[in-house]
Amino acid sequence: MGQILDVKPLAEIDTIIFDMDGTIVLSRDVAIESVHRGAKEMFEELGIDAPPPEKEKIVESIGKPSPEYFAALFPELEPSVRADIQRRVYELEGQLLAEGGGSFAPGAPGALVQLRQMGLKLGLASNCGIGYFESNIEAFGLGKYFDAMLCSGMRGYPEKSVLLKELLATLGAQKAMMVGDRCYDIEAAIQCDMVPVGCLYGYGTKDELEGASLTIGSLNELIVICGE
């Protein structure tokens, strides 16, 4: 169960935009395996003698825009080498997701369906690249849950607030909420004058979510919150 930190007129919310990984879907194991395998394969091909990034480093970097994600995992490598690893990792992520890797966050499908039945417009915004985004959309059938979807790779990897502003305009939002599990989501929501909601079950730490107006332990809590 989450905690309401600042009560707002949430009944006025007409639009909710969600982060993807760590909020709607959980693919920690997919991220770890694809980075480890991708790095190993590329290191062998390029003759690089180095270990793959540690699991903890991979998980703590999830949520960064893709160029920052791979720079954090492979800071010692040239950008061109990181780009080669990124392409290989994306290929592996797509394969693993297609094979059934990853899962929905608990209760996510039912909560999304019910929120739309309540008349709310739903958007999806992710800092990931196009390949990973499309692999998740296909693997989990995300298209049927959202009215608009956008990832950072589609716009040249801008700050997340840029994605939110475009989605808000597309959806014609009057009063909107942003739901995510990392500090990037909370900061972007505040920049866009949205109600920031932190997910306690994702990849971020509780300290990262201090700026959120409220926190939740399950997406099902939004049904009650937005129905108040």
Secondary structure, DSSP 4 states (H G I P E B T S, - for coil): ---BSS---GGG--EEEE-SBTTTEE-HHHHHHHHHHHHHHHHHHHT---PPPPHHHHHHHTTS-HHHHHHHH-TTS-HHHHHHHHHHHHHHHHHHHHTT-SEEPTTHHHHHHHHHHTT-EEEEEESS-HHHHHHHHHHHTGGGT-SEEEEGGGGTS--HHHHHHHHHHHHT-SSEEEEESSHHHHHHHHHTT-EEEEETTSSS-TGGGTT-SEEESSTTHHHHHTT-
